[in-house]
Amino acid sequence: MNETEQNFEELKKLLTIKRHEVPPPGYFNHFSGQVISRIRAGEAGGSQTFMERLQAEAPWLANFFRVFETRPGLIGGMAASLCLLLVLSVIFADRPDAASKNLLAVSEPSPVSGGPVAAMAETPLLAASADSSGIVASTNPVTSLQPTATLFGQAGASPLFQPAGFMPAGH
Amino acid sequence: MSMPETAATSDAATPAEPLETDLVHKARRGDLDAYDELVKRYQQRIYATIYHMTANHEDANDLAQDSFIKAYQALKSFKGGSSFYTWLYRIAVNKTINFLKQRKNKQHFSLNDLDFQTENNPDLVALISHKTPLREVGLTELQKKLNEALLKLSEPHRMVVVLHDVQGQSHEEIAEIMDCNIGTVRSRLFYARQQLQGYLTEYAKPA
């Protein structure tokens, strides 16, 4: 440690020049007076800046804002991403059927699988009702699931649904 | 007029502990006369630290005043875990570092004049006497070079050099002011001195 201290001896001597730098004569005669009058003015006006109040009440938030002050690019990036998010949400809010169709397309099984479930999927009630009514309330998906005609009303049209007969044997 | 920045002078200026506590108590109750006394007591050291960090008199004036005002407003949150002096220093240091981060790439000097004692400082005389026959020009040039070199250091490294080598604070005090451990202070000081020596090879050759 002594060796390194010796190595810096010249530098330390050089740094003593800083101790000789002095403010204009009489500067400190008025310094405390200025501080006190600024405090008095602040108390009289009660004028703490927004950032000062924030620093006192929520220092973490003030520090968060200070990051933006030091990195102006960050605030631009954040504003751009917020705008993008807003635009995207507006676009998707206007096209609810596209989203629901996409959902159905994903869940639609292949026609090869066959069976009654597959047959139902081939004539999706949801799509039919959406097309026939023309209006789909995006905020009320339950109503859009309701078919325009009841299953029993269309029973004759669908091979899956046969009218129930109650005929005793032999008649 | 010379600022009381060395360890010896700062020791002499440090007030008796009970009196400072008394003043702080009064100031907390809104006694501005007591706070005025506290400001007078520490104004030179706080100003000097900020000035050496910014190399700009006007910035140092604003920041020093702001630091004292902020300290007064925050006095209620001062728990007394450290001395008022250390607590005040911490406010000034944080304020200065935040300011310097915002001011990046907009550095401009507004250096104070050197006092009349400078030319009588044997160390400085020895340093410049063989560089230039015009002593005054040599000192001013040296002052400028030194400030330029200091401004090349990062804020934490500059702060450690200013507090230790210029202000004469101990490693322990600096650790408390900068809220880090003593090892960090030592390593920052070593690195900062190495950097400075590199920038000032013309004036400060290693022994």
Boltz contact constraints between the chains, C-beta under 6 A:
constraints:
  - contact:
      token1: [A, 6]
      token2: [B, 207]
      max_distance: 6.0
  - contact:
      token1: [A, 7]
      token2: [B, 206]
      max_distance: 6.0
  - contact:
      token1: [A, 7]
      token2: [B, 207]
      max_distance: 6.0
  - contact:
      token1: [A, 8]
      token2: [B, 193]
      max_distance: 6.0
  - contact:
      token1: [A, 9]
      token2: [B, 207]
      max_distance: 6.0
  - contact:
      token1: [A, 10]
      token2: [B, 204]
      max_distance: 6.0
  - contact:
      token1: [A, 10]
      token2: [B, 205]
      max_distance: 6.0
  - contact:
      token1: [A, 11]
      token2: [B, 193]
      max_distance: 6.0
  - contact:
      token1: [A, 11]
      token2: [B, 196]
      max_distance: 6.0
  - contact:
      token1: [A, 11]
      token2: [B, 197]
      max_distance: 6.0
  - contact:
      token1: [A, 11]
      token2: [B, 204]
      max_distance: 6.0
  - contact:
      token1: [A, 12]
      token2: [B, 165]
      max_distance: 6.0
  - contact:
      token1: [A, 13]
      token2: [B, 123]
      max_distance: 6.0
  - contact:
      token1: [A, 14]
      token2: [B, 203]
      max_distance: 6.0
  - contact:
      token1: [A, 14]
      token2: [B, 204]
      max_distance: 6.0
  - contact:
      token1: [A, 15]
      token2: [B, 165]
      max_distance: 6.0
  - contact:
      token1: [A, 15]
      token2: [B, 166]
      max_distance: 6.0
  - contact:
      token1: [A, 16]
      token2: [B, 123]
      max_distance: 6.0
  - contact:
      token1: [A, 17]
      token2: [B, 124]
      max_distance: 6.0
  - contact:
      token1: [A, 17]
      token2: [B, 143]
      max_distance: 6.0
  - contact:
      token1: [A, 17]
      token2: [B, 146]
      max_distance: 6.0
  - contact:
      token1: [A, 18]
      token2: [B, 52]
      max_distance: 6.0
  - contact:
      token1: [A, 18]
      token2: [B, 166]
      max_distance: 6.0
  - contact:
      token1: [A, 19]
      token2: [B, 5]
      max_distance: 6.0
  - contact:
      token1: [A, 20]
      token2: [B, 114]
      max_distance: 6.0
  - contact:
      token1: [A, 20]
      token2: [B, 115]
      max_distance: 6.0
  - contact:
      token1: [A, 20]
      token2: [B, 118]
      max_distance: 6.0
  - contact:
      token1: [A, 21]
      token2: [B, 112]
      max_distance: 6.0
  - contact:
      token1: [A, 22]
      token2: [B, 1]
      max_distance: 6.0
  - contact:
      token1: [A, 22]
      token2: [B, 112]
      max_distance: 6.0
  - contact:
      token1: [A, 22]
      token2: [B, 115]
      max_distance: 6.0
  - contact:
      token1: [A, 23]
      token2: [B, 112]
      max_distance: 6.0
  - contact:
      token1: [A, 28]
      token2: [B, 43]
      max_distance: 6.0
  - contact:
      token1: [A, 31]
      token2: [B, 43]
      max_distance: 6.0
  - contact:
      token1: [A, 32]
      token2: [B, 36]
      max_distance: 6.0
  - contact:
      token1: [A, 32]
      token2: [B, 39]
      max_distance: 6.0
  - contact:
      token1: [A, 32]
      token2: [B, 40]
      max_distance: 6.0
  - contact:
      token1: [A, 35]
      token2: [B, 39]
      max_distance: 6.0
  - contact:
      token1: [A, 35]
      token2: [B, 65]
      max_distance: 6.0
  - contact:
      token1: [A, 35]
      token2: [B, 68]
      max_distance: 6.0
  - contact:
      token1: [A, 36]
      token2: [B, 32]
      max_distance: 6.0
  - contact:
      token1: [A, 36]
      token2: [B, 36]
      max_distance: 6.0
  - contact:
      token1: [A, 38]
      token2: [B, 69]
      max_distance: 6.0
  - contact:
      token1: [A, 39]
      token2: [B, 69]
      max_distance: 6.0
  - contact:
      token1: [A, 39]
      token2: [B, 72]
      max_distance: 6.0
  - contact:
      token1: [A, 70]
      token2: [B, 101]
      max_distance: 6.0
